[in-house]
Amino acid sequence: MEEEMSEAINDNPTKLVGATKRKPSRIKRWAKGSKRNLIRNKFRYLTMIAGFFLFVAPFGLFTRAVDFVSGVSLPADVHTICYRVPLAWLTGGGPYLVESLAASVFAIGIVAIALFFGPLWCGWMCPVGALSEGISRAIPIPERFRLNIRSTRVTAGLRYGFFFGFVVLAALIGYQMITYQFGNVTCRYCASYLMQIGSDMLFGTGPGINILHAGIFLTLFAWLIVGGIFTSGGRGWCLFLCPLGAISGIAHHFGSLAGAYRMNFDEERCRDCKKCTAKCPMWAIGEDHKIERSLCIGCRECSKACVGKAYAYGRGNDKQK
């Protein structure tokens, strides 16, 4: 009898009572985690979608509203609110494609909000960052194949090193020390412009494929492939190549020093689960769980993932030194 039972078990071991269940596949674990994350952060992702309709043509609801108020008739696309082109006007030169009121309201408003409430534009509404982050989350490749710098000091140093280079380049163009050619600097390597072209092609409202050139493909590679798919969190472009994001980070740093709203960390609640560092798309949380203000975009992914509820958005109760 015992021999018959032993043979039956060997023939079909899955019939064993209490046998160990197989672990779900990587894809199933990713799908389950993604669904949980979507539900947990649904309001953030909805505002990201809203950002596309507010600022990207053919919708451009924000720029259309500003056009209506100011009485101008410039196209409701990314050029109307572009904050990069005016940097070429430091001493003159540069095309007049920007509606000054719209661009001023847009850029100054974003920096002011970052100063008092954190870089909420970057974390909650920017369509450029939203798309790269979304693509990164949608493609379940192992994290070991993705770029991730653990040191917040190194990340911040790289970010503001690139930003300094951008400012120097704009100054050289402004003082006509290097030749200005519209499209070569301000548009050819701009992710916002590339998103506009993609939207035009999708909705049939622009020149479409006729405007494609090498610069666009290089930008696509840097923005969505390297900075999106192969960067942990999918915010590589935001981290290293977006000047408005860098300026917002500086504003948030000084605002937080003055007691403005920011993400606060309570060390007493921390259970050292490391979920905060894994979920932060901007690598703003160090190994000691402290927040680097110049990198944080206020997305609250850390607070949603934290087991001990050690992270909270507010002011005046930041216990980190």
HELIX and SHEET records of a PDB file:
HELIX    1   1 GLU A    2  ASP A   11  1                                  10    
HELIX    2   2 PRO A   13  LYS A   15  5                                   3    
HELIX    3   3 ARG A   26  ARG A   40  1                                  15    
HELIX    4   4 LYS A   42  PHE A   55  1                                  14    
HELIX    5   5 LEU A   61  SER A   70  1                                  10    
HELIX    6   6 VAL A   78  ILE A   81  5                                   4    
HELIX    7   7 VAL A   85  TRP A   89  5                                   5    
HELIX    8   8 SER A  100  PHE A  117  1                                  18    
HELIX    9   9 LEU A  120  LEU A  120  1                                   1    
HELIX   10  10 TRP A  121  MET A  125  3                                   5    
HELIX   11  11 PRO A  127  ALA A  138  1                                  12    
HELIX   12  12 GLU A  143  PHE A  145  5                                   3    
HELIX   13  13 THR A  152  GLY A  174  1                                  23    
HELIX   14  14 ALA A  191  PHE A  203  1                                  13    
HELIX   15  15 GLY A  208  ILE A  211  5                                   4    
HELIX   16  16 ALA A  214  LEU A  220  1                                   7    
HELIX   17  17 PHE A  221  ILE A  229  3                                   9    
HELIX   18  18 GLY A  236  PHE A  240  1                                   5    
HELIX   19  19 PRO A  243  LEU A  257  1                                  15    
HELIX   20  20 GLU A  267  ARG A  269  5                                   3    
HELIX   21  21 LYS A  275  LYS A  279  1                                   5    
HELIX   22  22 GLU A  301  ALA A  305  1                                   5    
SHEET    1   A 2 ARG A 262  PHE A 265  0                                        
SHEET    2   A 2 TYR A 311  GLY A 314 -1                                        
END                                                                             
